[in-house]
Amino acid sequence: MENMNWPDMVLTPIGRVVSSLDLPSLKVGKKSDELEPSRGDVRGEYDKIKELESAIELFDDQSERLHGIEAFSHIVVVYWPHLIKPEDRQLTQVHPMGNREIPKQGIFATCSPVRPNPVLISVVRLLSRHGNTLNVKGFEAVNNSPVIDIKPCSPHYFHAENMVIPDWMPGR
């Protein structure tokens, strides 16, 4: 790899997730190139997560950084899947959502949490703010996941016309 003279990449958590989700919905299987669902129906789990309420607790006093966030119905949360082991980040293909009936896809064609750099994003409904705590709905992050950043969700910035996704992807 060519030396790009990039500065060191350092991520510092700004907060943590408080959720009833204690385990990730997917785990690395016995074969090093597959993910398996840890529980039955993965699509059913996604439906439950859409209704799940959780919180994002920010560290220190973040009131100036949060000023105005209440005006948005949705926020984009950037977080780190802290339960994924570094050695599991070597996967190149997975069965989406652990479903062996779906042909393997490249990691970058899925939303798998097992990635070379496991920085995950989620758009969630913002229910309320109380001090440094944001109450949200529909967040799939597990309890104590480090939160890296928060952005307001705006159709101006997060817009795609004529989007096409494969049939196996949830939300179709």
C-alpha positions in Angstrom: 0.0 0.0 0.0 1.3 3.4 -0.9 2.1 5.7 1.9 -0.5 8.5 1.9 1.0 10.4 4.8 -2.4 10.3 6.5 -2.5 11.2 10.2 -3.2 8.4 12.7 -6.9 7.6 12.8 -8.1 7.9 16.4 -11.7 7.4 17.4 -12.8 8.5 20.9 -16.2 7.5 22.1 -18.5 10.4 23.0 -21.0 8.2 24.8 -22.6 4.7 25.1 -25.7 2.9 24.2 -28.1 1.8 27.0 -30.3 -1.0 25.6 -32.0 -4.2 26.5 -30.1 -5.9 23.7 -27.3 -7.7 25.4 -26.1 -9.9 22.6 -25.6 -9.2 18.9 -28.2 -10.8 16.7 -25.4 -12.4 14.6 -22.4 -14.3 15.7 -19.4 -15.7 13.8 -20.0 -19.4 13.1 -17.7 -22.3 13.5 -16.6 -21.9 10.0 -14.5 -18.7 9.8 -16.2 -17.5 6.6 -19.8 -17.6 7.8 -22.1 -15.7 10.1 -24.9 -17.6 11.8 -28.0 -16.2 13.5 -27.8 -16.7 17.2 -31.6 -17.0 17.4 -34.3 -18.1 15.0 -36.0 -15.7 12.5 -33.6 -12.8 11.7 -36.3 -10.8 9.9 -38.5 -11.2 12.9 -35.7 -9.8 15.0 -35.5 -6.7 12.8 -39.2 -6.1 13.2 -38.8 -6.2 17.0 -35.8 -3.8 16.8 -37.9 -1.3 14.9 -40.1 -0.9 18.0 -37.2 -1.1 20.6 -36.6 2.0 22.7 -33.1 2.6 24.0 -30.9 5.5 25.0 -27.7 7.1 24.1 -25.9 8.5 27.1 -23.2 11.0 26.2 -20.2 11.5 28.3 -19.3 14.8 30.0 -21.4 17.9 29.3 -22.5 17.8 25.7 -25.3 20.4 26.0 -23.6 22.9 23.5 -23.1 20.1 21.0 -26.7 18.8 21.4 -28.3 22.3 21.1 -31.1 22.1 18.5 -31.1 18.3 18.1 -34.6 18.1 19.4 -35.9 19.8 16.2 -35.1 16.6 14.3 -37.3 13.5 14.2 -34.4 11.3 13.2 -30.7 11.2 13.9 -27.8 9.2 12.4 -25.7 7.4 15.0 -22.2 6.3 14.3 -21.0 3.5 16.7 -18.5 0.7 17.2 -19.6 -3.0 17.5 -17.4 -3.6 20.5 -18.2 -7.3 20.8 -16.8 -8.2 17.4 -13.3 -9.7 17.8 -10.5 -8.3 15.6 -9.8 -11.7 14.1 -13.4 -12.0 13.0 -13.0 -8.9 10.8 -11.2 -10.9 8.2 -14.4 -12.3 6.6 -14.8 -11.4 3.0 -18.3 -12.9 2.3 -21.3 -13.8 4.4 -24.8 -15.2 3.9 -26.8 -12.0 4.5 -28.5 -12.0 8.0 -27.0 -15.5 8.5 -29.6 -17.0 6.2 -27.9 -19.8 4.2 -30.8 -19.7 1.7 -29.4 -16.4 0.5 -26.2 -16.8 -1.6 -23.1 -15.3 0.0 -22.4 -11.7 -0.7 -19.3 -9.6 -0.2 -19.1 -7.9 3.2 -19.3 -4.5 1.5 -22.6 -5.6 -0.2 -24.2 -6.3 3.3 -24.8 -4.5 6.5 -22.9 -7.2 8.5 -21.2 -5.8 11.6 -18.1 -7.9 10.8 -16.1 -5.5 8.7 -12.4 -4.6 8.3 -13.2 -1.3 10.1 -16.4 -2.0 12.1 -17.8 1.5 12.1 -21.5 1.2 11.9 -24.3 3.7 11.3 -27.9 3.7 12.1 -30.8 6.1 11.4 -33.1 6.1 14.5 -36.1 8.0 15.6 -35.3 10.6 18.2 -38.0 10.4 20.9 -36.6 13.0 23.4 -33.6 14.5 25.0 -33.0 14.8 28.7 -29.7 16.5 29.4 -27.0 14.3 27.9 -29.3 11.4 27.2 -31.1 10.9 23.9 -34.0 8.5 23.9 -34.4 6.7 20.6 -36.4 4.1 18.8 -35.3 1.4 16.4 -31.6 1.2 17.3 -30.0 -2.2 16.8 -26.8 -1.5 18.8 -26.2 -3.7 21.8 -25.9 -2.5 25.3 -22.7 -0.5 26.1 -21.7 -0.1 22.4 -19.5 3.0 22.1 -21.1 5.9 20.3 -18.6 7.8 18.0 -20.8 10.5 16.5 -24.3 11.8 16.1 -25.7 13.7 13.1 -29.1 15.1 12.3 -30.9 13.1 9.6 -32.0 15.3 6.7 -33.4 14.2 3.3 -31.2 16.9 1.8 -28.0 15.1 2.8 -29.3 11.5 2.9 -31.1 11.4 -0.4 -31.1 8.8 -3.2 -33.5 8.8 -6.1 -34.6 5.6 -7.7 -32.9 3.4 -5.1 -32.6 -0.3 -6.0 -31.9 -3.0 -3.4 -31.9 -6.8 -3.7 -34.9 -8.8 -2.7 -33.1 -10.4 0.3 -32.5 -7.0 2.0 -34.9 -6.2 4.9 -37.2 -3.2 4.2 -38.4 -4.3 0.8 
